[in-house]
Amino acid sequence: MATLAQLKLLITLARADGSIGDLEKNYIINIGRANQVYPDEVEPLFAQQHAGVVPDNLTNDQKFEYIFSLVQLMKIDERMYKPELQFCSKVATRLGYQQQAMFDLLLHVRSDTMAQAEKEELKRSLEKYLS
């Protein structure tokens, strides 16, 4: 299940700075809810270690959602740590994005809710970085 893999990646990123804050936890739970994975299914994932595996055969839309949610989570506590940046860059590469995509994401993704039109525009602009 692509959503479960995405949630595990988000949890791994949230742990990169040493702890999972309440804002990060709520963000991850809300990503689950938006994809019909309920909080009682997500909660146990916080107590587990995850390998950070990126599934094969993701659509371009799924790839964008993965990397978008990772960058948004990284920015949610208004601090970005080197291990978080490195993790996001590795995942972006595994998803097939060129390195420049991360710079664009860091410039344009906000930690608060973004309008669907903004996300669609960002997704279109990132397609040129997909291998």
Backbone atoms as SQL, in Angstrom:
CREATE TABLE atoms (id INTEGER PRIMARY KEY, chain TEXT, resi INTEGER, resn TEXT, atom TEXT, x REAL, y REAL, z REAL);
INSERT INTO atoms VALUES
  (1, 'A', 1, 'MET', 'N', 0.842, -1.190, 0.000),
  (2, 'A', 1, 'MET', 'CA', 0.000, 0.000, 0.000),
  (3, 'A', 1, 'MET', 'C', 0.883, 1.247, 0.000),
  (4, 'A', 2, 'ALA', 'N', 0.709, 2.086, -0.989),
  (5, 'A', 2, 'ALA', 'CA', 1.543, 3.274, -1.159),
  (6, 'A', 2, 'ALA', 'C', 1.366, 4.256, 0.005),
  (7, 'A', 3, 'THR', 'N', 0.167, 4.374, 0.543),
  (8, 'A', 3, 'THR', 'CA', -0.066, 5.319, 1.635),
  (9, 'A', 3, 'THR', 'C', 0.683, 4.893, 2.888),
  (10, 'A', 4, 'LEU', 'N', 0.672, 3.607, 3.187),
  (11, 'A', 4, 'LEU', 'CA', 1.386, 3.117, 4.361),
  (12, 'A', 4, 'LEU', 'C', 2.889, 3.372, 4.224),
  (13, 'A', 5, 'ALA', 'N', 3.426, 3.150, 3.044),
  (14, 'A', 5, 'ALA', 'CA', 4.845, 3.422, 2.795),
  (15, 'A', 5, 'ALA', 'C', 5.127, 4.912, 2.969),
  (16, 'A', 6, 'GLN', 'N', 4.228, 5.753, 2.489),
  (17, 'A', 6, 'GLN', 'CA', 4.393, 7.206, 2.625),
  (18, 'A', 6, 'GLN', 'C', 4.394, 7.592, 4.105),
  (19, 'A', 7, 'LEU', 'N', 3.474, 7.039, 4.876),
  (20, 'A', 7, 'LEU', 'CA', 3.411, 7.355, 6.300),
  (21, 'A', 7, 'LEU', 'C', 4.688, 6.928, 7.013),
  (22, 'A', 8, 'LYS', 'N', 5.222, 5.776, 6.634),
  (23, 'A', 8, 'LYS', 'CA', 6.464, 5.294, 7.251),
  (24, 'A', 8, 'LYS', 'C', 7.637, 6.211, 6.913),
  (25, 'A', 9, 'LEU', 'N', 7.684, 6.702, 5.675),
  (26, 'A', 9, 'LEU', 'CA', 8.733, 7.657, 5.300),
  (27, 'A', 9, 'LEU', 'C', 8.597, 8.948, 6.104),
  (28, 'A', 10, 'LEU', 'N', 7.375, 9.413, 6.272),
  (29, 'A', 10, 'LEU', 'CA', 7.140, 10.632, 7.043),
  (30, 'A', 10, 'LEU', 'C', 7.579, 10.455, 8.496),
  (31, 'A', 11, 'ILE', 'N', 7.284, 9.306, 9.062),
  (32, 'A', 11, 'ILE', 'CA', 7.686, 9.032, 10.453),
  (33, 'A', 11, 'ILE', 'C', 9.209, 8.988, 10.557),
  (34, 'A', 12, 'THR', 'N', 9.855, 8.357, 9.587),
  (35, 'A', 12, 'THR', 'CA', 11.317, 8.301, 9.580),
  (36, 'A', 12, 'THR', 'C', 11.909, 9.704, 9.511),
  (37, 'A', 13, 'LEU', 'N', 11.345, 10.553, 8.657),
  (38, 'A', 13, 'LEU', 'CA', 11.800, 11.942, 8.565),
  (39, 'A', 13, 'LEU', 'C', 11.563, 12.679, 9.883),
  (40, 'A', 14, 'ALA', 'N', 10.400, 12.506, 10.474),
  (41, 'A', 14, 'ALA', 'CA', 10.071, 13.197, 11.722),
  (42, 'A', 14, 'ALA', 'C', 11.070, 12.837, 12.823),
  (43, 'A', 15, 'ARG', 'N', 11.584, 11.628, 12.791),
  (44, 'A', 15, 'ARG', 'CA', 12.559, 11.184, 13.787),
  (45, 'A', 15, 'ARG', 'C', 13.973, 11.706, 13.517),
  (46, 'A', 16, 'ALA', 'N', 14.225, 12.233, 12.336),
  (47, 'A', 16, 'ALA', 'CA', 15.583, 12.625, 11.931),
  (48, 'A', 16, 'ALA', 'C', 16.225, 13.638, 12.880),
  (49, 'A', 17, 'ASP', 'N', 15.426, 14.466, 13.518),
  (50, 'A', 17, 'ASP', 'CA', 15.992, 15.456, 14.446),
  (51, 'A', 17, 'ASP', 'C', 15.989, 14.963, 15.890),
  (52, 'A', 18, 'GLY', 'N', 15.671, 13.692, 16.093),
  (53, 'A', 18, 'GLY', 'CA', 15.756, 13.107, 17.422),
  (54, 'A', 18, 'GLY', 'C', 14.430, 12.841, 18.112),
  (55, 'A', 19, 'SER', 'N', 13.384, 13.545, 17.713),
  (56, 'A', 19, 'SER', 'CA', 12.078, 13.316, 18.339),
  (57, 'A', 19, 'SER', 'C', 10.964, 13.711, 17.378),
  (58, 'A', 20, 'ILE', 'N', 9.783, 13.190, 17.651),
  (59, 'A', 20, 'ILE', 'CA', 8.611, 13.525, 16.836),
  (60, 'A', 20, 'ILE', 'C', 7.757, 14.499, 17.641),
  (61, 'A', 21, 'GLY', 'N', 7.642, 15.715, 17.149),
  (62, 'A', 21, 'GLY', 'CA', 6.847, 16.736, 17.824),
  (63, 'A', 21, 'GLY', 'C', 5.361, 16.556, 17.549),
  (64, 'A', 22, 'ASP', 'N', 4.563, 17.236, 18.337),
  (65, 'A', 22, 'ASP', 'CA', 3.105, 17.141, 18.192),
  (66, 'A', 22, 'ASP', 'C', 2.633, 17.609, 16.818),
  (67, 'A', 23, 'LEU', 'N', 3.213, 18.713, 16.307),
  (68, 'A', 23, 'LEU', 'CA', 2.819, 19.203, 14.979),
  (69, 'A', 23, 'LEU', 'C', 3.116, 18.154, 13.913),
  (70, 'A', 24, 'GLU', 'N', 4.283, 17.515, 14.022),
  (71, 'A', 24, 'GLU', 'CA', 4.672, 16.481, 13.056),
  (72, 'A', 24, 'GLU', 'C', 3.729, 15.277, 13.147),
  (73, 'A', 25, 'LYS', 'N', 3.449, 14.859, 14.367),
  (74, 'A', 25, 'LYS', 'CA', 2.564, 13.712, 14.574),
  (75, 'A', 25, 'LYS', 'C', 1.168, 13.985, 14.011),
  (76, 'A', 26, 'ASN', 'N', 0.635, 15.157, 14.306),
  (77, 'A', 26, 'ASN', 'CA', -0.697, 15.508, 13.793),
  (78, 'A', 26, 'ASN', 'C', -0.713, 15.577, 12.270),
  (79, 'A', 27, 'TYR', 'N', 0.351, 16.115, 11.684),
  (80, 'A', 27, 'TYR', 'CA', 0.451, 16.185, 10.224),
  (81, 'A', 27, 'TYR', 'C', 0.400, 14.774, 9.630),
  (82, 'A', 28, 'ILE', 'N', 1.178, 13.868, 10.192),
  (83, 'A', 28, 'ILE', 'CA', 1.226, 12.490, 9.686),
  (84, 'A', 28, 'ILE', 'C', -0.128, 11.811, 9.840),
  (85, 'A', 29, 'ILE', 'N', -0.763, 11.995, 10.976),
  (86, 'A', 29, 'ILE', 'CA', -2.094, 11.407, 11.199),
  (87, 'A', 29, 'ILE', 'C', -3.092, 11.964, 10.186),
  (88, 'A', 30, 'ASN', 'N', -3.003, 13.262, 9.899),
  (89, 'A', 30, 'ASN', 'CA', -3.914, 13.874, 8.922),
  (90, 'A', 30, 'ASN', 'C', -3.662, 13.368, 7.502),
  (91, 'A', 31, 'ILE', 'N', -2.414, 13.100, 7.142),
  (92, 'A', 31, 'ILE', 'CA', -2.117, 12.497, 5.834),
  (93, 'A', 31, 'ILE', 'C', -2.787, 11.124, 5.772),
  (94, 'A', 32, 'GLY', 'N', -2.682, 10.379, 6.853),
  (95, 'A', 32, 'GLY', 'CA', -3.357, 9.078, 6.913),
  (96, 'A', 32, 'GLY', 'C', -4.860, 9.216, 6.734),
  (97, 'A', 33, 'ARG', 'N', -5.459, 10.111, 7.496),
  (98, 'A', 33, 'ARG', 'CA', -6.914, 10.328, 7.398),
  (99, 'A', 33, 'ARG', 'C', -7.334, 10.667, 5.968),
  (100, 'A', 34, 'ALA', 'N', -6.571, 11.532, 5.322),
  (101, 'A', 34, 'ALA', 'CA', -6.898, 11.955, 3.959),
  (102, 'A', 34, 'ALA', 'C', -6.854, 10.779, 2.981),
  (103, 'A', 35, 'ASN', 'N', -6.169, 9.709, 3.370),
  (104, 'A', 35, 'ASN', 'CA', -6.040, 8.529, 2.514),
  (105, 'A', 35, 'ASN', 'C', -6.720, 7.301, 3.112),
  (106, 'A', 36, 'GLN', 'N', -7.728, 7.542, 3.948),
  (107, 'A', 36, 'GLN', 'CA', -8.524, 6.489, 4.567),
  (108, 'A', 36, 'GLN', 'C', -7.711, 5.517, 5.433),
  (109, 'A', 37, 'VAL', 'N', -6.650, 6.019, 6.066),
  (110, 'A', 37, 'VAL', 'CA', -5.905, 5.264, 7.066),
  (111, 'A', 37, 'VAL', 'C', -6.175, 5.986, 8.380),
  (112, 'A', 38, 'TYR', 'N', -6.874, 5.323, 9.271),
  (113, 'A', 38, 'TYR', 'CA', -7.386, 5.979, 10.464),
  (114, 'A', 38, 'TYR', 'C', -6.331, 6.060, 11.573),
  (115, 'A', 39, 'PRO', 'N', -6.488, 7.046, 12.473),
  (116, 'A', 39, 'PRO', 'CA', -5.490, 7.257, 13.523),
  (117, 'A', 39, 'PRO', 'C', -5.122, 5.998, 14.304),
  (118, 'A', 40, 'ASP', 'N', -6.084, 5.124, 14.577),
  (119, 'A', 40, 'ASP', 'CA', -5.757, 3.909, 15.329),
  (120, 'A', 40, 'ASP', 'C', -4.863, 2.963, 14.525),
  (121, 'A', 41, 'GLU', 'N', -4.795, 3.141, 13.206),
  (122, 'A', 41, 'GLU', 'CA', -3.879, 2.367, 12.374),
  (123, 'A', 41, 'GLU', 'C', -2.515, 3.052, 12.272),
  (124, 'A', 42, 'VAL', 'N', -2.505, 4.374, 12.411),
  (125, 'A', 42, 'VAL', 'CA', -1.269, 5.143, 12.283),
  (126, 'A', 42, 'VAL', 'C', -0.489, 5.156, 13.600),
  (127, 'A', 43, 'GLU', 'N', -1.179, 5.286, 14.704),
  (128, 'A', 43, 'GLU', 'CA', -0.534, 5.404, 16.019),
  (129, 'A', 43, 'GLU', 'C', 0.541, 4.337, 16.267),
  (130, 'A', 44, 'PRO', 'N', 0.282, 3.057, 16.009),
  (131, 'A', 44, 'PRO', 'CA', 1.319, 2.045, 16.270),
  (132, 'A', 44, 'PRO', 'C', 2.586, 2.240, 15.434),
  (133, 'A', 45, 'LEU', 'N', 2.474, 2.895, 14.286),
  (134, 'A', 45, 'LEU', 'CA', 3.632, 3.113, 13.420),
  (135, 'A', 45, 'LEU', 'C', 4.675, 4.023, 14.077),
  (136, 'A', 46, 'PHE', 'N', 4.235, 4.899, 14.987),
  (137, 'A', 46, 'PHE', 'CA', 5.161, 5.816, 15.651),
  (138, 'A', 46, 'PHE', 'C', 6.124, 5.083, 16.588),
  (139, 'A', 47, 'ALA', 'N', 5.731, 3.914, 17.061),
  (140, 'A', 47, 'ALA', 'CA', 6.569, 3.152, 17.989),
  (141, 'A', 47, 'ALA', 'C', 7.516, 2.196, 17.262),
  (142, 'A', 48, 'GLN', 'N', 7.421, 2.130, 15.940),
  (143, 'A', 48, 'GLN', 'CA', 8.223, 1.194, 15.160),
  (144, 'A', 48, 'GLN', 'C', 9.316, 1.926, 14.386),
  (145, 'A', 49, 'GLN', 'N', 10.377, 1.172, 14.073),
  (146, 'A', 49, 'GLN', 'CA', 11.416, 1.685, 13.177),
  (147, 'A', 49, 'GLN', 'C', 11.028, 1.291, 11.755),
  (148, 'A', 50, 'HIS', 'N', 11.322, 2.148, 10.802),
  (149, 'A', 50, 'HIS', 'CA', 10.962, 1.890, 9.410),
  (150, 'A', 50, 'HIS', 'C', 12.195, 2.019, 8.525),
  (151, 'A', 51, 'ALA', 'N', 12.238, 1.204, 7.493),
  (152, 'A', 51, 'ALA', 'CA', 13.417, 1.136, 6.630),
  (153, 'A', 51, 'ALA', 'C', 13.530, 2.302, 5.653),
  (154, 'A', 52, 'GLY', 'N', 12.503, 3.087, 5.470),
  (155, 'A', 52, 'GLY', 'CA', 12.572, 4.207, 4.519),
  (156, 'A', 52, 'GLY', 'C', 12.538, 3.742, 3.072),
  (157, 'A', 53, 'VAL', 'N', 11.732, 2.731, 2.817),
  (158, 'A', 53, 'VAL', 'CA', 11.633, 2.154, 1.480),
  (159, 'A', 53, 'VAL', 'C', 10.667, 2.967, 0.628),
  (160, 'A', 54, 'VAL', 'N', 11.090, 3.262, -0.581),
  (161, 'A', 54, 'VAL', 'CA', 10.236, 3.953, -1.550),
  (162, 'A', 54, 'VAL', 'C', 9.681, 2.889, -2.495),
  (163, 'A', 55, 'PRO', 'N', 8.364, 2.744, -2.561),
  (164, 'A', 55, 'PRO', 'CA', 7.778, 1.717, -3.422),
  (165, 'A', 55, 'PRO', 'C', 8.108, 1.936, -4.901),
  (166, 'A', 56, 'ASP', 'N', 8.159, 0.846, -5.643),
  (167, 'A', 56, 'ASP', 'CA', 8.321, 0.913, -7.088),
  (168, 'A', 56, 'ASP', 'C', 6.964, 1.210, -7.718),
  (169, 'A', 57, 'ASN', 'N', 6.994, 1.590, -8.964),
  (170, 'A', 57, 'ASN', 'CA', 5.776, 1.751, -9.772),
  (171, 'A', 57, 'ASN', 'C', 4.809, 2.811, -9.258),
  (172, 'A', 58, 'LEU', 'N', 5.320, 3.858, -8.634),
  (173, 'A', 58, 'LEU', 'CA', 4.449, 4.962, -8.237),
  (174, 'A', 58, 'LEU', 'C', 4.156, 5.810, -9.473),
  (175, 'A', 59, 'THR', 'N', 2.965, 6.348, -9.525),
  (176, 'A', 59, 'THR', 'CA', 2.639, 7.282, -10.607),
  (177, 'A', 59, 'THR', 'C', 3.359, 8.602, -10.336),
  (178, 'A', 60, 'ASN', 'N', 3.441, 9.458, -11.328),
  (179, 'A', 60, 'ASN', 'CA', 4.053, 10.777, -11.122),
  (180, 'A', 60, 'ASN', 'C', 3.297, 11.580, -10.067),
  (181, 'A', 61, 'ASP', 'N', 1.969, 11.428, -10.022),
  (182, 'A', 61, 'ASP', 'CA', 1.172, 12.109, -8.995),
  (183, 'A', 61, 'ASP', 'C', 1.554, 11.617, -7.596),
  (184, 'A', 62, 'GLN', 'N', 1.713, 10.303, -7.446),
  (185, 'A', 62, 'GLN', 'CA', 2.097, 9.740, -6.155),
  (186, 'A', 62, 'GLN', 'C', 3.499, 10.185, -5.766),
  (187, 'A', 63, 'LYS', 'N', 4.405, 10.218, -6.726),
  (188, 'A', 63, 'LYS', 'CA', 5.770, 10.679, -6.443),
  (189, 'A', 63, 'LYS', 'C', 5.740, 12.109, -5.920),
  (190, 'A', 64, 'PHE', 'N', 4.940, 12.953, -6.569),
  (191, 'A', 64, 'PHE', 'CA', 4.838, 14.341, -6.116),
  (192, 'A', 64, 'PHE', 'C', 4.268, 14.401, -4.704),
  (193, 'A', 65, 'GLU', 'N', 3.213, 13.650, -4.432),
  (194, 'A', 65, 'GLU', 'CA', 2.606, 13.672, -3.094),
  (195, 'A', 65, 'GLU', 'C', 3.606, 13.229, -2.030),
  (196, 'A', 66, 'TYR', 'N', 4.406, 12.224, -2.344),
  (197, 'A', 66, 'TYR', 'CA', 5.435, 11.764, -1.409),
  (198, 'A', 66, 'TYR', 'C', 6.401, 12.891, -1.078),
  (199, 'A', 67, 'ILE', 'N', 7.005, 13.468, -2.108),
  (200, 'A', 67, 'ILE', 'CA', 8.048, 14.457, -1.858),
  (201, 'A', 67, 'ILE', 'C', 7.464, 15.755, -1.304),
  (202, 'A', 68, 'PHE', 'N', 6.288, 16.142, -1.770),
  (203, 'A', 68, 'PHE', 'CA', 5.622, 17.333, -1.243),
  (204, 'A', 68, 'PHE', 'C', 5.356, 17.175, 0.251),
  (205, 'A', 69, 'SER', 'N', 4.790, 16.041, 0.644),
  (206, 'A', 69, 'SER', 'CA', 4.453, 15.836, 2.062),
  (207, 'A', 69, 'SER', 'C', 5.713, 15.774, 2.921),
  (208, 'A', 70, 'LEU', 'N', 6.792, 15.204, 2.391),
  (209, 'A', 70, 'LEU', 'CA', 8.045, 15.166, 3.151),
  (210, 'A', 70, 'LEU', 'C', 8.593, 16.576, 3.381),
  (211, 'A', 71, 'VAL', 'N', 8.599, 17.381, 2.343),
  (212, 'A', 71, 'VAL', 'CA', 9.128, 18.750, 2.484),
  (213, 'A', 71, 'VAL', 'C', 8.224, 19.573, 3.399),
  (214, 'A', 72, 'GLN', 'N', 6.926, 19.411, 3.264),
  (215, 'A', 72, 'GLN', 'CA', 6.008, 20.165, 4.124),
  (216, 'A', 72, 'GLN', 'C', 6.204, 19.751, 5.590),
  (217, 'A', 73, 'LEU', 'N', 6.369, 18.459, 5.833),
  (218, 'A', 73, 'LEU', 'CA', 6.612, 17.990, 7.198),
  (219, 'A', 73, 'LEU', 'C', 7.928, 18.560, 7.728),
  (220, 'A', 74, 'MET', 'N', 8.951, 18.561, 6.902),
  (221, 'A', 74, 'MET', 'CA', 10.249, 19.082, 7.322),
  (222, 'A', 74, 'MET', 'C', 10.135, 20.556, 7.741),
  (223, 'A', 75, 'LYS', 'N', 9.257, 21.295, 7.081),
  (224, 'A', 75, 'LYS', 'CA', 9.130, 22.726, 7.354),
  (225, 'A', 75, 'LYS', 'C', 8.123, 23.038, 8.470),
  (226, 'A', 76, 'ILE', 'N', 7.381, 22.051, 8.921),
  (227, 'A', 76, 'ILE', 'CA', 6.263, 22.299, 9.832),
  (228, 'A', 76, 'ILE', 'C', 6.693, 22.868, 11.182),
  (229, 'A', 77, 'ASP', 'N', 7.870, 22.490, 11.665),
  (230, 'A', 77, 'ASP', 'CA', 8.308, 23.015, 12.953),
  (231, 'A', 77, 'ASP', 'C', 9.212, 24.247, 12.787),
  (232, 'A', 78, 'GLU', 'N', 9.241, 24.782, 11.571),
  (233, 'A', 78, 'GLU', 'CA', 9.967, 26.001, 11.231),
  (234, 'A', 78, 'GLU', 'C', 11.473, 25.899, 11.436),
  (235, 'A', 79, 'ARG', 'N', 11.972, 24.661, 11.497),
  (236, 'A', 79, 'ARG', 'CA', 13.410, 24.408, 11.570),
  (237, 'A', 79, 'ARG', 'C', 13.722, 23.266, 10.626),
  (238, 'A', 80, 'MET', 'N', 14.794, 23.418, 9.886),
  (239, 'A', 80, 'MET', 'CA', 15.218, 22.331, 9.006),
  (240, 'A', 80, 'MET', 'C', 16.614, 21.907, 9.429),
  (241, 'A', 81, 'TYR', 'N', 16.741, 20.633, 9.713),
  (242, 'A', 81, 'TYR', 'CA', 18.014, 20.088, 10.149),
  (243, 'A', 81, 'TYR', 'C', 18.686, 19.357, 8.994),
  (244, 'A', 82, 'LYS', 'N', 20.009, 19.338, 9.029),
  (245, 'A', 82, 'LYS', 'CA', 20.779, 18.700, 7.968),
  (246, 'A', 82, 'LYS', 'C', 20.335, 17.253, 7.719),
  (247, 'A', 83, 'PRO', 'N', 20.125, 16.419, 8.768),
  (248, 'A', 83, 'PRO', 'CA', 19.675, 15.047, 8.502),
  (249, 'A', 83, 'PRO', 'C', 18.322, 14.991, 7.783),
  (250, 'A', 84, 'GLU', 'N', 17.450, 15.948, 8.074),
  (251, 'A', 84, 'GLU', 'CA', 16.155, 15.996, 7.391),
  (252, 'A', 84, 'GLU', 'C', 16.341, 16.325, 5.916),
  (253, 'A', 85, 'LEU', 'N', 17.175, 17.312, 5.641),
  (254, 'A', 85, 'LEU', 'CA', 17.448, 17.689, 4.247),
  (255, 'A', 85, 'LEU', 'C', 18.075, 16.530, 3.478),
  (256, 'A', 86, 'GLN', 'N', 19.008, 15.844, 4.115),
  (257, 'A', 86, 'GLN', 'CA', 19.661, 14.706, 3.466),
  (258, 'A', 86, 'GLN', 'C', 18.654, 13.594, 3.185),
  (259, 'A', 87, 'PHE', 'N', 17.784, 13.317, 4.153),
  (260, 'A', 87, 'PHE', 'CA', 16.776, 12.272, 3.976),
  (261, 'A', 87, 'PHE', 'C', 15.842, 12.623, 2.820),
  (262, 'A', 88, 'CYS', 'N', 15.351, 13.857, 2.801),
  (263, 'A', 88, 'CYS', 'CA', 14.447, 14.278, 1.725),
  (264, 'A', 88, 'CYS', 'C', 15.128, 14.218, 0.360),
  (265, 'A', 89, 'SER', 'N', 16.383, 14.613, 0.306),
  (266, 'A', 89, 'SER', 'CA', 17.122, 14.557, -0.954),
  (267, 'A', 89, 'SER', 'C', 17.275, 13.124, -1.451),
  (268, 'A', 90, 'LYS', 'N', 17.564, 12.203, -0.530),
  (269, 'A', 90, 'LYS', 'CA', 17.687, 10.780, -0.909),
  (270, 'A', 90, 'LYS', 'C', 16.369, 10.242, -1.444),
  (271, 'A', 91, 'VAL', 'N', 15.294, 10.564, -0.760),
  (272, 'A', 91, 'VAL', 'CA', 13.978, 10.085, -1.201),
  (273, 'A', 91, 'VAL', 'C', 13.636, 10.692, -2.559),
  (274, 'A', 92, 'ALA', 'N', 13.902, 11.969, -2.733),
  (275, 'A', 92, 'ALA', 'CA', 13.623, 12.625, -4.020),
  (276, 'A', 92, 'ALA', 'C', 14.369, 11.914, -5.147),
  (277, 'A', 93, 'THR', 'N', 15.630, 11.573, -4.905),
  (278, 'A', 93, 'THR', 'CA', 16.426, 10.854, -5.905),
  (279, 'A', 93, 'THR', 'C', 15.823, 9.483, -6.189),
  (280, 'A', 94, 'ARG', 'N', 15.433, 8.769, -5.138),
  (281, 'A', 94, 'ARG', 'CA', 14.807, 7.444, -5.323),
  (282, 'A', 94, 'ARG', 'C', 13.490, 7.544, -6.080),
  (283, 'A', 95, 'LEU', 'N', 12.817, 8.670, -5.928),
  (284, 'A', 95, 'LEU', 'CA', 11.561, 8.881, -6.650),
  (285, 'A', 95, 'LEU', 'C', 11.796, 9.253, -8.115),
  (286, 'A', 96, 'GLY', 'N', 13.041, 9.560, -8.447),
  (287, 'A', 96, 'GLY', 'CA', 13.364, 9.885, -9.831),
  (288, 'A', 96, 'GLY', 'C', 13.518, 11.371, -10.115),
  (289, 'A', 97, 'TYR', 'N', 13.557, 12.191, -9.063),
  (290, 'A', 97, 'TYR', 'CA', 13.725, 13.630, -9.246),
  (291, 'A', 97, 'TYR', 'C', 15.205, 13.989, -9.299),
  (292, 'A', 98, 'GLN', 'N', 15.539, 14.952, -10.132),
  (293, 'A', 98, 'GLN', 'CA', 16.885, 15.519, -10.154),
  (294, 'A', 98, 'GLN', 'C', 17.045, 16.408, -8.916),
  (295, 'A', 99, 'GLN', 'N', 18.288, 16.663, -8.540),
  (296, 'A', 99, 'GLN', 'CA', 18.573, 17.420, -7.324),
  (297, 'A', 99, 'GLN', 'C', 17.934, 18.813, -7.312),
  (298, 'A', 100, 'GLN', 'N', 17.841, 19.459, -8.447),
  (299, 'A', 100, 'GLN', 'CA', 17.262, 20.804, -8.525),
  (300, 'A', 100, 'GLN', 'C', 15.824, 20.845, -8.012),
  (301, 'A', 101, 'ALA', 'N', 15.121, 19.733, -8.094),
  (302, 'A', 101, 'ALA', 'CA', 13.737, 19.679, -7.618),
  (303, 'A', 101, 'ALA', 'C', 13.648, 20.044, -6.143),
  (304, 'A', 102, 'MET', 'N', 14.624, 19.609, -5.349),
  (305, 'A', 102, 'MET', 'CA', 14.601, 19.920, -3.918),
  (306, 'A', 102, 'MET', 'C', 14.691, 21.426, -3.672),
  (307, 'A', 103, 'PHE', 'N', 15.512, 22.127, -4.449),
  (308, 'A', 103, 'PHE', 'CA', 15.627, 23.579, -4.286),
  (309, 'A', 103, 'PHE', 'C', 14.282, 24.243, -4.568),
  (310, 'A', 104, 'ASP', 'N', 13.612, 23.823, -5.630),
  (311, 'A', 104, 'ASP', 'CA', 12.303, 24.389, -5.958),
  (312, 'A', 104, 'ASP', 'C', 11.290, 24.098, -4.851),
  (313, 'A', 105, 'LEU', 'N', 11.306, 22.876, -4.354),
  (314, 'A', 105, 'LEU', 'CA', 10.381, 22.514, -3.285),
  (315, 'A', 105, 'LEU', 'C', 10.635, 23.351, -2.034),
  (316, 'A', 106, 'LEU', 'N', 11.891, 23.489, -1.666),
  (317, 'A', 106, 'LEU', 'CA', 12.212, 24.263, -0.467),
  (318, 'A', 106, 'LEU', 'C', 11.780, 25.717, -0.609),
  (319, 'A', 107, 'LEU', 'N', 11.841, 26.248, -1.812),
  (320, 'A', 107, 'LEU', 'CA', 11.428, 27.636, -2.048),
  (321, 'A', 107, 'LEU', 'C', 9.912, 27.821, -2.043),
  (322, 'A', 108, 'HIS', 'N', 9.184, 26.820, -2.526),
  (323, 'A', 108, 'HIS', 'CA', 7.757, 27.015, -2.772),
  (324, 'A', 108, 'HIS', 'C', 6.793, 26.309, -1.822),
  (325, 'A', 109, 'VAL', 'N', 7.230, 25.285, -1.146),
  (326, 'A', 109, 'VAL', 'CA', 6.336, 24.574, -0.234),
  (327, 'A', 109, 'VAL', 'C', 6.285, 25.337, 1.088),
  (328, 'A', 110, 'ARG', 'N', 5.068, 25.545, 1.568),
  (329, 'A', 110, 'ARG', 'CA', 4.863, 26.196, 2.862),
  (330, 'A', 110, 'ARG', 'C', 4.406, 25.162, 3.878),
  (331, 'A', 111, 'SER', 'N', 4.633, 25.454, 5.138),
  (332, 'A', 111, 'SER', 'CA', 4.230, 24.520, 6.185),
  (333, 'A', 111, 'SER', 'C', 2.727, 24.556, 6.450),
  (334, 'A', 112, 'ASP', 'N', 2.074, 25.644, 6.072),
  (335, 'A', 112, 'ASP', 'CA', 0.622, 25.726, 6.266),
  (336, 'A', 112, 'ASP', 'C', -0.101, 25.176, 5.028),
  (337, 'A', 113, 'THR', 'N', -1.385, 25.132, 5.098),
  (338, 'A', 113, 'THR', 'CA', -2.189, 24.593, 4.008),
  (339, 'A', 113, 'THR', 'C', -1.983, 25.399, 2.737),
  (340, 'A', 114, 'MET', 'N', -1.782, 24.678, 1.657),
  (341, 'A', 114, 'MET', 'CA', -1.612, 25.337, 0.354),
  (342, 'A', 114, 'MET', 'C', -2.832, 25.024, -0.501),
  (343, 'A', 115, 'ALA', 'N', -3.246, 25.993, -1.279),
  (344, 'A', 115, 'ALA', 'CA', -4.390, 25.810, -2.173),
  (345, 'A', 115, 'ALA', 'C', -4.061, 24.732, -3.196),
  (346, 'A', 116, 'GLN', 'N', -5.072, 24.010, -3.608),
  (347, 'A', 116, 'GLN', 'CA', -4.876, 22.942, -4.594),
  (348, 'A', 116, 'GLN', 'C', -4.260, 23.481, -5.880),
  (349, 'A', 117, 'ALA', 'N', -4.655, 24.675, -6.284),
  (350, 'A', 117, 'ALA', 'CA', -4.097, 25.278, -7.504),
  (351, 'A', 117, 'ALA', 'C', -2.591, 25.518, -7.354),
  (352, 'A', 118, 'GLU', 'N', -2.158, 25.935, -6.172),
  (353, 'A', 118, 'GLU', 'CA', -0.725, 26.134, -5.926),
  (354, 'A', 118, 'GLU', 'C', 0.031, 24.813, -6.018),
  (355, 'A', 119, 'LYS', 'N', -0.550, 23.784, -5.424),
  (356, 'A', 119, 'LYS', 'CA', 0.094, 22.468, -5.469),
  (357, 'A', 119, 'LYS', 'C', 0.172, 21.951, -6.899),
  (358, 'A', 120, 'GLU', 'N', -0.884, 22.134, -7.665),
  (359, 'A', 120, 'GLU', 'CA', -0.899, 21.673, -9.058),
  (360, 'A', 120, 'GLU', 'C', 0.153, 22.406, -9.887),
  (361, 'A', 121, 'GLU', 'N', 0.289, 23.695, -9.661),
  (362, 'A', 121, 'GLU', 'CA', 1.302, 24.473, -10.380),
  (363, 'A', 121, 'GLU', 'C', 2.707, 23.992, -10.013),
  (364, 'A', 122, 'LEU', 'N', 2.926, 23.744, -8.742),
  (365, 'A', 122, 'LEU', 'CA', 4.223, 23.243, -8.295),
  (366, 'A', 122, 'LEU', 'C', 4.499, 21.863, -8.895),
  (367, 'A', 123, 'LYS', 'N', 3.476, 21.023, -8.922),
  (368, 'A', 123, 'LYS', 'CA', 3.640, 19.685, -9.501),
  (369, 'A', 123, 'LYS', 'C', 4.018, 19.787, -10.975),
  (370, 'A', 124, 'ARG', 'N', 3.353, 20.655, -11.711),
  (371, 'A', 124, 'ARG', 'CA', 3.674, 20.857, -13.136),
  (372, 'A', 124, 'ARG', 'C', 5.112, 21.348, -13.305),
  (373, 'A', 125, 'SER', 'N', 5.519, 22.269, -12.454),
  (374, 'A', 125, 'SER', 'CA', 6.877, 22.813, -12.589),
  (375, 'A', 125, 'SER', 'C', 7.945, 21.782, -12.230),
  (376, 'A', 126, 'LEU', 'N', 7.618, 20.820, -11.399),
  (377, 'A', 126, 'LEU', 'CA', 8.593, 19.788, -11.000),
  (378, 'A', 126, 'LEU', 'C', 8.711, 18.650, -12.013),
  (379, 'A', 127, 'GLU', 'N', 7.739, 18.529, -12.893),
  (380, 'A', 127, 'GLU', 'CA', 7.769, 17.421, -13.858),
  (381, 'A', 127, 'GLU', 'C', 9.021, 17.442, -14.709),
  (382, 'A', 128, 'LYS', 'N', 9.587, 18.609, -14.940),
  (383, 'A', 128, 'LYS', 'CA', 10.810, 18.699, -15.760),
  (384, 'A', 128, 'LYS', 'C', 12.005, 18.067, -15.059),
  (385, 'A', 129, 'TYR', 'N', 11.899, 17.850, -13.751),
  (386, 'A', 129, 'TYR', 'CA', 13.000, 17.250, -12.992),
  (387, 'A', 129, 'TYR', 'C', 12.861, 15.733, -12.827),
  (388, 'A', 130, 'LEU', 'N', 11.778, 15.172, -13.331),
  (389, 'A', 130, 'LEU', 'CA', 11.595, 13.714, -13.245),
  (390, 'A', 130, 'LEU', 'C', 12.394, 13.011, -14.336),
  (391, 'A', 131, 'SER', 'N', 13.081, 11.981, -13.935),
  (392, 'A', 131, 'SER', 'CA', 13.872, 11.209, -14.920),
  (393, 'A', 131, 'SER', 'C', 12.978, 10.297, -15.715);
